[in-house]
Amino acid sequence: MFILISGTSRSGKSSYAEDRLQEFTSANKIYIATAKVYDSEMAERVKKHKTRRENKGFITIERSQNLGELEIPEGACVLVEALTTWLANEMFEGGDCDLFVDFQKLKAKAKHIILVTDYIFADGIIYDEATENYIKKLAELTIKFAAEADEVIECFAGLIYNYRTVQKNE
């Protein structure tokens, strides 16, 4: 099963994703953390996430690029947190992998996989070219992943919307 979870910043998507990961019966629940700490705000967010994950039995792997190369145990259930930071790492830190292809490699190794991403498309601000390219690429990837997902979840203001039946445009 592949679940895509999207939402605005601090909407509850990470907590929801962790709860969904807990539902799976595999002994190997792997949490792939893609964030890098660049400032005190990010350090605080990472600390909060780590604290929340304590005692949940997750195996945490901190990996910011090339996730498809990870070796994971057979039958593992995987949570990738998050597409947003993973894409930024690849685009702005010299990575050259195709995230969609890289994710397919990881997905093929997992029994179940959850991918978290951020909804950042509605602020109406015009950004510099690099940021605009990033937003466009994130939108393209989100559309591709949603088309493949068994479930697409949207988190907004602590509310969870489950689009179980995803209409796929052919």
TIRO-2110 file (N, C-alpha, C; in Angstrom, 1 decimal):
// TIRO-2110
0.8, -1.2, 0.0, N, 1, A
0.0, 0.0, 0.0, CA, 1, A
0.9, 1.2, 0.0, C, 1, A
0.5, 2.2, -0.8, N, 2, A
1.2, 3.5, -0.8, CA, 2, A
0.2, 4.6, -0.4, C, 2, A
0.6, 5.4, 0.6, N, 3, A
-0.2, 6.5, 1.1, CA, 3, A
0.5, 7.8, 0.9, C, 3, A
-0.1, 8.7, 0.2, N, 4, A
0.5, 10.1, 0.1, CA, 4, A
-0.3, 11.0, 1.1, C, 4, A
0.5, 11.7, 1.9, N, 5, A
-0.1, 12.6, 2.9, CA, 5, A
0.4, 14.0, 2.6, C, 5, A
-0.4, 15.0, 2.3, N, 6, A
-0.1, 16.3, 2.0, CA, 6, A
-0.8, 17.3, 3.0, C, 6, A
-0.2, 18.4, 3.2, N, 7, A
-0.9, 19.4, 4.0, CA, 7, A
0.0, 20.6, 4.2, C, 7, A
-0.6, 21.6, 4.8, N, 8, A
0.1, 22.8, 5.1, CA, 8, A
1.0, 22.7, 6.3, C, 8, A
1.9, 23.6, 6.5, N, 9, A
2.8, 23.6, 7.6, CA, 9, A
2.1, 23.5, 8.9, C, 9, A
2.5, 22.6, 9.7, N, 10, A
2.0, 22.4, 11.1, CA, 10, A
0.5, 22.0, 11.1, C, 10, A
0.1, 21.2, 10.1, N, 11, A
-1.3, 20.9, 9.9, CA, 11, A
-1.6, 19.5, 10.6, C, 11, A
-0.6, 18.8, 11.1, N, 12, A
-0.9, 17.6, 11.8, CA, 12, A
-0.5, 16.4, 10.9, C, 12, A
0.1, 16.7, 9.7, N, 13, A
0.4, 15.6, 8.7, CA, 13, A
1.4, 14.6, 9.2, C, 13, A
2.4, 15.1, 9.9, N, 14, A
3.5, 14.2, 10.4, CA, 14, A
3.0, 13.3, 11.5, C, 14, A
2.2, 13.8, 12.4, N, 15, A
1.6, 13.0, 13.5, CA, 15, A
0.7, 12.0, 12.9, C, 15, A
-0.1, 12.4, 11.9, N, 16, A
-1.1, 11.5, 11.3, CA, 16, A
-0.3, 10.4, 10.6, C, 16, A
0.8, 10.7, 9.9, N, 17, A
1.6, 9.7, 9.1, CA, 17, A
2.2, 8.7, 10.1, C, 17, A
2.7, 9.2, 11.3, N, 18, A
3.2, 8.3, 12.3, CA, 18, A
2.2, 7.4, 12.8, C, 18, A
1.0, 7.9, 13.0, N, 19, A
-0.1, 7.0, 13.5, CA, 19, A
-0.5, 5.9, 12.5, C, 19, A
-0.5, 6.3, 11.2, N, 20, A
-0.8, 5.4, 10.1, CA, 20, A
0.3, 4.3, 10.1, C, 20, A
1.6, 4.7, 10.2, N, 21, A
2.7, 3.7, 10.2, CA, 21, A
2.5, 2.7, 11.3, C, 21, A
2.0, 3.2, 12.5, N, 22, A
1.8, 2.3, 13.6, CA, 22, A
0.7, 1.3, 13.4, C, 22, A
-0.2, 1.5, 12.4, N, 23, A
-1.2, 0.6, 12.1, CA, 23, A
-0.7, -0.7, 11.4, C, 23, A
0.4, -0.6, 10.7, N, 24, A
1.0, -1.7, 10.0, CA, 24, A
1.6, -2.7, 11.0, C, 24, A
1.5, -4.0, 10.6, N, 25, A
1.9, -5.0, 11.5, CA, 25, A
3.3, -5.4, 11.4, C, 25, A
4.1, -4.9, 10.5, N, 26, A
5.5, -5.3, 10.3, CA, 26, A
6.3, -4.9, 11.6, C, 26, A
7.2, -5.7, 11.9, N, 27, A
8.1, -5.4, 13.0, CA, 27, A
9.1, -4.3, 12.7, C, 27, A
9.3, -4.2, 11.4, N, 28, A
10.3, -3.1, 10.9, CA, 28, A
9.5, -1.9, 10.4, C, 28, A
9.4, -0.9, 11.2, N, 29, A
8.8, 0.3, 10.9, CA, 29, A
9.9, 1.4, 10.7, C, 29, A
10.1, 1.8, 9.5, N, 30, A
11.3, 2.6, 9.2, CA, 30, A
10.8, 4.1, 9.0, C, 30, A
11.4, 5.0, 9.7, N, 31, A
11.1, 6.4, 9.5, CA, 31, A
12.3, 7.0, 8.8, C, 31, A
12.2, 7.5, 7.6, N, 32, A
13.3, 8.1, 6.9, CA, 32, A
13.1, 9.6, 7.0, C, 32, A
14.0, 10.3, 7.7, N, 33, A
14.0, 11.7, 8.0, CA, 33, A
14.9, 12.4, 7.0, C, 33, A
14.4, 13.2, 6.1, N, 34, A
15.2, 13.8, 5.0, CA, 34, A
15.7, 15.2, 5.4, C, 34, A
15.2, 15.8, 6.5, N, 35, A
15.6, 17.2, 6.8, CA, 35, A
17.0, 17.3, 7.3, C, 35, A
17.6, 18.4, 6.9, N, 36, A
18.9, 18.8, 7.4, CA, 36, A
18.7, 20.1, 8.3, C, 36, A
19.5, 20.2, 9.3, N, 37, A
19.3, 21.3, 10.2, CA, 37, A
20.3, 22.4, 9.8, C, 37, A
19.6, 23.5, 9.5, N, 38, A
20.4, 24.7, 9.0, CA, 38, A
20.3, 25.9, 10.0, C, 38, A
19.3, 25.9, 10.9, N, 39, A
19.1, 27.0, 11.8, CA, 39, A
18.4, 26.5, 13.1, C, 39, A
18.3, 27.4, 14.0, N, 40, A
17.7, 27.0, 15.3, CA, 40, A
16.2, 26.6, 15.2, C, 40, A
15.5, 27.2, 14.3, N, 41, A
14.1, 26.9, 14.1, CA, 41, A
14.0, 25.4, 13.6, C, 41, A
14.8, 25.1, 12.6, N, 42, A
14.8, 23.7, 12.1, CA, 42, A
15.2, 22.7, 13.2, C, 42, A
16.2, 23.1, 14.0, N, 43, A
16.7, 22.2, 15.0, CA, 43, A
15.6, 21.9, 16.0, C, 43, A
14.8, 23.0, 16.3, N, 44, A
13.7, 22.8, 17.3, CA, 44, A
12.6, 21.9, 16.7, C, 44, A
12.3, 22.0, 15.4, N, 45, A
11.3, 21.2, 14.7, CA, 45, A
11.8, 19.7, 14.7, C, 45, A
13.0, 19.5, 14.4, N, 46, A
13.6, 18.1, 14.4, CA, 46, A
13.5, 17.5, 15.8, C, 46, A
13.9, 18.3, 16.8, N, 47, A
13.9, 17.8, 18.1, CA, 47, A
12.4, 17.4, 18.5, C, 47, A
11.4, 18.2, 18.1, N, 48, A
10.0, 17.9, 18.4, CA, 48, A
9.6, 16.6, 17.8, C, 48, A
10.0, 16.5, 16.5, N, 49, A
9.7, 15.2, 15.8, CA, 49, A
10.3, 14.0, 16.4, C, 49, A
11.6, 14.1, 16.8, N, 50, A
12.3, 13.0, 17.5, CA, 50, A
11.6, 12.6, 18.8, C, 50, A
11.2, 13.6, 19.6, N, 51, A
10.6, 13.4, 20.9, CA, 51, A
9.3, 12.7, 20.7, C, 51, A
8.5, 13.1, 19.7, N, 52, A
7.2, 12.5, 19.4, CA, 52, A
7.3, 11.1, 18.9, C, 52, A
8.4, 10.7, 18.3, N, 53, A
8.7, 9.4, 17.8, CA, 53, A
9.2, 8.4, 18.9, C, 53, A
9.7, 9.0, 20.0, N, 54, A
10.2, 8.1, 21.0, CA, 54, A
9.2, 7.1, 21.5, C, 54, A
9.7, 5.9, 21.7, N, 55, A
8.8, 4.8, 22.2, CA, 55, A
7.8, 4.3, 21.2, C, 55, A
7.9, 4.6, 20.0, N, 56, A
7.0, 4.1, 19.0, CA, 56, A
7.6, 2.9, 18.2, C, 56, A
8.8, 2.6, 18.5, N, 57, A
9.4, 1.4, 17.8, CA, 57, A
9.9, 1.7, 16.4, C, 57, A
10.0, 2.9, 16.0, N, 58, A
10.5, 3.2, 14.7, CA, 58, A
12.0, 3.1, 14.6, C, 58, A
12.5, 2.6, 13.5, N, 59, A
13.9, 2.7, 13.1, CA, 59, A
14.1, 3.9, 12.3, C, 59, A
14.8, 4.9, 12.8, N, 60, A
15.0, 6.2, 12.1, CA, 60, A
16.2, 6.1, 11.3, C, 60, A
16.1, 6.5, 10.1, N, 61, A
17.2, 6.7, 9.2, CA, 61, A
17.3, 8.1, 8.7, C, 61, A
18.3, 8.8, 9.0, N, 62, A
18.5, 10.2, 8.5, CA, 62, A
19.2, 10.1, 7.2, C, 62, A
18.5, 10.5, 6.1, N, 63, A
19.0, 10.4, 4.8, CA, 63, A
18.4, 11.5, 4.0, C, 63, A
19.2, 12.4, 3.4, N, 64, A
18.7, 13.6, 2.7, CA, 64, A
18.7, 13.4, 1.2, C, 64, A
19.3, 12.4, 0.7, N, 65, A
19.4, 12.2, -0.8, CA, 65, A
19.4, 10.8, -1.1, C, 65, A
19.1, 10.5, -2.4, N, 66, A
19.3, 9.1, -2.9, CA, 66, A
18.6, 8.0, -2.1, C, 66, A
17.4, 8.2, -1.8, N, 67, A
16.7, 7.3, -0.9, CA, 67, A
16.5, 5.9, -1.5, C, 67, A
16.5, 5.8, -2.8, N, 68, A
16.3, 4.5, -3.5, CA, 68, A
17.5, 3.6, -3.3, C, 68, A
18.6, 4.1, -2.8, N, 69, A
19.8, 3.3, -2.6, CA, 69, A
19.8, 2.7, -1.2, C, 69, A
18.8, 3.1, -0.3, N, 70, A
18.8, 2.5, 1.0, CA, 70, A
18.5, 1.0, 1.0, C, 70, A
19.1, 0.3, 1.9, N, 71, A
18.8, -1.1, 2.1, CA, 71, A
17.9, -1.2, 3.3, C, 71, A
16.7, -1.7, 3.0, N, 72, A
15.7, -1.9, 4.1, CA, 72, A
15.4, -3.4, 4.3, C, 72, A
14.9, -3.8, 5.5, N, 73, A
14.6, -5.2, 5.7, CA, 73, A
13.4, -5.5, 4.8, C, 73, A
13.3, -6.8, 4.4, N, 74, A
12.2, -7.3, 3.6, CA, 74, A
10.9, -7.1, 4.4, C, 74, A
9.9, -6.7, 3.8, N, 75, A
8.6, -6.5, 4.5, CA, 75, A
8.5, -5.3, 5.4, C, 75, A
9.4, -4.4, 5.3, N, 76, A
9.4, -3.2, 6.1, CA, 76, A
8.3, -2.3, 5.7, C, 76, A
7.8, -1.5, 6.7, N, 77, A
6.9, -0.4, 6.4, CA, 77, A
7.6, 0.9, 6.6, C, 77, A
7.5, 1.8, 5.6, N, 78, A
8.4, 2.9, 5.5, CA, 78, A
7.6, 4.2, 5.5, C, 78, A
8.0, 5.2, 6.3, N, 79, A
7.5, 6.5, 6.2, CA, 79, A
8.6, 7.5, 5.8, C, 79, A
8.4, 8.2, 4.7, N, 80, A
9.4, 9.2, 4.2, CA, 80, A
8.9, 10.6, 4.6, C, 80, A
9.6, 11.3, 5.4, N, 81, A
9.3, 12.6, 5.9, CA, 81, A
10.4, 13.6, 5.4, C, 81, A
10.3, 14.3, 4.5, N, 82, A
9.2, 14.5, 3.6, CA, 82, A
9.7, 14.8, 2.2, C, 82, A
8.8, 14.7, 1.2, N, 83, A
9.2, 14.9, -0.2, CA, 83, A
9.7, 16.4, -0.3, C, 83, A
9.1, 17.3, 0.4, N, 84, A
9.5, 18.7, 0.3, CA, 84, A
11.0, 18.9, 0.6, C, 84, A
11.4, 18.4, 1.7, N, 85, A
12.9, 18.6, 2.0, CA, 85, A
13.8, 17.7, 1.2, C, 85, A
13.3, 16.5, 0.8, N, 86, A
14.1, 15.7, 0.0, CA, 86, A
14.3, 16.3, -1.4, C, 86, A
13.3, 16.9, -2.0, N, 87, A
13.5, 17.6, -3.3, CA, 87, A
14.4, 18.8, -3.1, C, 87, A
14.3, 19.6, -2.1, N, 88, A
15.2, 20.7, -1.8, CA, 88, A
16.6, 20.3, -1.7, C, 88, A
16.8, 19.2, -1.0, N, 89, A
18.2, 18.6, -0.9, CA, 89, A
18.8, 18.3, -2.2, C, 89, A
18.0, 17.6, -3.0, N, 90, A
18.4, 17.2, -4.4, CA, 90, A
18.7, 18.4, -5.3, C, 90, A
17.8, 19.3, -5.3, N, 91, A
17.9, 20.4, -6.2, CA, 91, A
19.0, 21.4, -5.8, C, 91, A
19.1, 21.7, -4.5, N, 92, A
20.0, 22.8, -4.1, CA, 92, A
21.3, 22.3, -3.5, C, 92, A
21.5, 21.0, -3.4, N, 93, A
22.8, 20.5, -2.9, CA, 93, A
23.5, 19.6, -3.8, C, 93, A
23.3, 19.8, -5.1, N, 94, A
24.1, 19.1, -6.1, CA, 94, A
23.6, 17.6, -6.4, C, 94, A
22.4, 17.3, -5.9, N, 95, A
21.9, 15.9, -6.2, CA, 95, A
21.5, 15.8, -7.7, C, 95, A
21.5, 14.6, -8.2, N, 96, A
21.1, 14.5, -9.6, CA, 96, A
20.1, 13.3, -9.8, C, 96, A
19.5, 12.8, -8.7, N, 97, A
18.6, 11.7, -8.9, CA, 97, A
17.2, 12.2, -9.3, C, 97, A
16.5, 11.3, -10.0, N, 98, A
15.1, 11.5, -10.4, CA, 98, A
14.3, 11.0, -9.2, C, 98, A
13.7, 11.9, -8.4, N, 99, A
13.0, 11.5, -7.2, CA, 99, A
11.9, 10.5, -7.4, C, 99, A
11.2, 10.6, -8.5, N, 100, A
10.2, 9.7, -8.8, CA, 100, A
10.7, 8.3, -9.0, C, 100, A
11.8, 8.1, -9.8, N, 101, A
12.4, 6.9, -10.0, CA, 101, A
13.1, 6.4, -8.7, C, 101, A
13.7, 7.2, -8.0, N, 102, A
14.3, 6.9, -6.7, CA, 102, A
13.3, 6.4, -5.7, C, 102, A
12.1, 7.0, -5.7, N, 103, A
11.1, 6.6, -4.8, CA, 103, A
10.5, 5.2, -5.2, C, 103, A
10.4, 5.0, -6.5, N, 104, A
10.0, 3.7, -7.0, CA, 104, A
10.9, 2.5, -6.5, C, 104, A
12.2, 2.8, -6.5, N, 105, A
13.1, 1.8, -6.0, CA, 105, A
12.9, 1.5, -4.5, C, 105, A
12.7, 2.5, -3.7, N, 106, A
12.4, 2.4, -2.3, CA, 106, A
11.0, 1.7, -2.1, C, 106, A
10.1, 2.1, -2.9, N, 107, A
8.7, 1.5, -2.7, CA, 107, A
8.7, 0.0, -3.1, C, 107, A
9.5, -0.4, -4.0, N, 108, A
9.6, -1.8, -4.4, CA, 108, A
10.2, -2.6, -3.3, C, 108, A
10.9, -2.1, -2.4, N, 109, A
11.5, -2.8, -1.3, CA, 109, A
10.6, -2.9, -0.1, C, 109, A
9.6, -2.0, 0.0, N, 110, A
8.8, -1.9, 1.2, CA, 110, A
7.5, -2.6, 1.0, C, 110, A
6.9, -3.1, 2.1, N, 111, A
5.6, -3.7, 2.1, CA, 111, A
4.5, -2.6, 2.0, C, 111, A
4.7, -1.6, 2.8, N, 112, A
3.8, -0.4, 2.8, CA, 112, A
4.7, 0.8, 2.8, C, 112, A
4.3, 1.9, 2.2, N, 113, A
5.1, 3.1, 2.2, CA, 113, A
4.2, 4.3, 2.3, C, 113, A
4.6, 5.3, 3.2, N, 114, A
3.9, 6.5, 3.4, CA, 114, A
4.8, 7.6, 3.0, C, 114, A
4.4, 8.6, 2.1, N, 115, A
5.2, 9.7, 1.7, CA, 115, A
4.4, 11.0, 2.2, C, 115, A
5.1, 11.8, 2.9, N, 116, A
4.6, 13.1, 3.4, CA, 116, A
5.1, 14.2, 2.5, C, 116, A
4.3, 15.1, 2.2, N, 117, A
4.7, 16.3, 1.5, CA, 117, A
3.9, 17.5, 2.0, C, 117, A
4.4, 18.7, 1.6, N, 118, A
3.8, 19.9, 2.1, CA, 118, A
3.1, 20.6, 0.9, C, 118, A
1.9, 21.2, 1.3, N, 119, A
1.2, 21.9, 0.3, CA, 119, A
1.6, 23.4, 0.4, C, 119, A
2.4, 23.8, -0.6, N, 120, A
3.0, 25.2, -0.5, CA, 120, A
2.6, 26.0, -1.8, C, 120, A
1.5, 25.7, -2.4, N, 121, A
1.2, 26.2, -3.7, CA, 121, A
0.2, 27.4, -3.7, C, 121, A
-0.2, 27.9, -2.5, N, 122, A
-1.3, 28.8, -2.5, CA, 122, A
-1.0, 30.2, -1.9, C, 122, A
0.2, 30.6, -1.7, N, 123, A
0.5, 31.9, -1.1, CA, 123, A
0.4, 33.1, -2.0, C, 123, A
0.5, 32.9, -3.3, N, 124, A
0.4, 34.0, -4.2, CA, 124, A
1.6, 34.9, -4.3, C, 124, A
2.7, 34.5, -3.7, N, 125, A
3.9, 35.3, -3.7, CA, 125, A
4.7, 34.9, -5.0, C, 125, A
5.3, 35.9, -5.6, N, 126, A
6.2, 35.6, -6.7, CA, 126, A
7.6, 35.5, -6.2, C, 126, A
8.3, 34.3, -6.5, N, 127, A
9.6, 34.1, -5.9, CA, 127, A
10.7, 34.2, -7.0, C, 127, A
11.9, 34.1, -6.6, N, 128, A
13.0, 34.1, -7.6, CA, 128, A
12.9, 32.8, -8.4, C, 128, A
13.7, 32.8, -9.5, N, 129, A
13.6, 31.7, -10.5, CA, 129, A
13.8, 30.3, -9.9, C, 129, A
14.9, 30.2, -9.0, N, 130, A
15.2, 28.9, -8.4, CA, 130, A
14.0, 28.4, -7.6, C, 130, A
13.4, 29.3, -6.8, N, 131, A
12.3, 28.9, -5.9, CA, 131, A
11.1, 28.5, -6.8, C, 131, A
10.8, 29.3, -7.8, N, 132, A
9.7, 29.0, -8.7, CA, 132, A
9.9, 27.6, -9.4, C, 132, A
11.1, 27.3, -9.8, N, 133, A
11.4, 26.0, -10.4, CA, 133, A
11.2, 24.9, -9.3, C, 133, A
11.6, 25.1, -8.1, N, 134, A
11.4, 24.2, -7.0, CA, 134, A
9.9, 23.9, -6.8, C, 134, A
9.1, 25.0, -6.7, N, 135, A
7.7, 24.8, -6.5, CA, 135, A
7.0, 24.1, -7.7, C, 135, A
7.4, 24.4, -8.9, N, 136, A
6.9, 23.7, -10.1, CA, 136, A
7.3, 22.2, -10.0, C, 136, A
8.5, 21.9, -9.7, N, 137, A
8.9, 20.5, -9.6, CA, 137, A
8.2, 19.8, -8.5, C, 137, A
8.0, 20.4, -7.4, N, 138, A
7.2, 19.8, -6.3, CA, 138, A
5.8, 19.5, -6.7, C, 138, A
5.2, 20.5, -7.4, N, 139, A
3.8, 20.2, -7.9, CA, 139, A
3.8, 19.1, -8.9, C, 139, A
4.7, 19.0, -9.8, N, 140, A
4.8, 17.9, -10.8, CA, 140, A
4.9, 16.6, -10.1, C, 140, A
5.8, 16.5, -9.1, N, 141, A
6.0, 15.2, -8.3, CA, 141, A
4.8, 14.9, -7.5, C, 141, A
4.2, 15.8, -6.9, N, 142, A
3.0, 15.6, -6.1, CA, 142, A
1.9, 15.0, -7.0, C, 142, A
1.7, 15.5, -8.1, N, 143, A
0.7, 15.0, -9.1, CA, 143, A
1.0, 13.6, -9.5, C, 143, A
2.2, 13.3, -9.8, N, 144, A
2.6, 11.9, -10.2, CA, 144, A
2.4, 11.0, -9.0, C, 144, A
2.8, 11.4, -7.8, N, 145, A
2.7, 10.5, -6.7, CA, 145, A
1.2, 10.2, -6.3, C, 145, A
0.4, 11.3, -6.4, N, 146, A
-1.0, 11.2, -6.1, CA, 146, A
-1.7, 10.2, -7.1, C, 146, A
-1.3, 10.2, -8.4, N, 147, A
-1.8, 9.3, -9.4, CA, 147, A
-1.5, 7.9, -9.1, C, 147, A
-0.4, 7.6, -8.4, N, 148, A
0.0, 6.2, -8.0, CA, 148, A
-0.5, 5.8, -6.7, C, 148, A
-0.9, 6.7, -5.8, N, 149, A
-1.1, 6.3, -4.4, CA, 149, A
-2.5, 5.6, -4.3, C, 149, A
-2.5, 4.6, -3.3, N, 150, A
-3.7, 3.9, -3.0, CA, 150, A
-4.6, 4.8, -2.1, C, 150, A
-4.0, 5.7, -1.4, N, 151, A
-4.8, 6.7, -0.6, CA, 151, A
-4.0, 8.0, -0.7, C, 151, A
-4.8, 9.1, -0.8, N, 152, A
-4.3, 10.4, -0.8, CA, 152, A
-5.0, 11.2, 0.4, C, 152, A
-4.2, 11.6, 1.3, N, 153, A
-4.7, 12.3, 2.5, CA, 153, A
-4.3, 13.7, 2.5, C, 153, A
-5.2, 14.6, 2.9, N, 154, A
-4.9, 16.0, 3.0, CA, 154, A
-5.2, 16.4, 4.5, C, 154, A
-4.2, 17.1, 5.0, N, 155, A
-4.3, 17.6, 6.4, CA, 155, A
-4.4, 19.1, 6.3, C, 155, A
-5.4, 19.7, 7.0, N, 156, A
-5.5, 21.1, 7.0, CA, 156, A
-6.1, 21.5, 8.4, C, 156, A
-5.4, 22.4, 9.1, N, 157, A
-5.8, 22.9, 10.4, CA, 157, A
-6.2, 21.8, 11.3, C, 157, A
-5.5, 20.7, 11.3, N, 158, A
-5.7, 19.6, 12.2, CA, 158, A
-6.8, 18.6, 11.7, C, 158, A
-7.4, 18.9, 10.6, N, 159, A
-8.5, 18.1, 10.0, CA, 159, A
-7.9, 17.1, 9.0, C, 159, A
-8.4, 15.9, 8.9, N, 160, A
-7.9, 14.9, 8.0, CA, 160, A
-9.0, 14.6, 6.9, C, 160, A
-8.6, 14.8, 5.7, N, 161, A
-9.4, 14.5, 4.6, CA, 161, A
-8.8, 13.3, 3.8, C, 161, A
-9.6, 12.2, 3.7, N, 162, A
-9.0, 11.0, 3.1, CA, 162, A
-9.8, 10.8, 1.7, C, 162, A
-9.0, 11.0, 0.7, N, 163, A
-9.5, 10.8, -0.7, CA, 163, A
-9.2, 9.3, -1.1, C, 163, A
-10.0, 8.4, -0.5, N, 164, A
-9.7, 7.0, -0.8, CA, 164, A
-9.8, 6.6, -2.3, C, 164, A
-10.7, 7.1, -2.9, N, 165, A
-10.9, 6.8, -4.4, CA, 165, A
-10.3, 8.0, -5.1, C, 165, A
-9.2, 7.8, -5.7, N, 166, A
-8.5, 8.9, -6.4, CA, 166, A
-8.9, 8.7, -7.9, C, 166, A
-9.5, 9.7, -8.5, N, 167, A
-9.8, 9.7, -9.9, CA, 167, A
-8.5, 10.0, -10.6, C, 167, A
-8.1, 9.1, -11.5, N, 168, A
-6.9, 9.3, -12.2, CA, 168, A
-7.2, 9.8, -13.6, C, 168, A
-6.5, 10.9, -14.0, N, 169, A
-6.7, 11.4, -15.4, CA, 169, A
-5.8, 10.5, -16.3, C, 169, A
-6.3, 10.0, -17.3, N, 170, A
-5.6, 9.2, -18.2, CA, 170, A
-5.1, 10.0, -19.4, C, 170, A
END
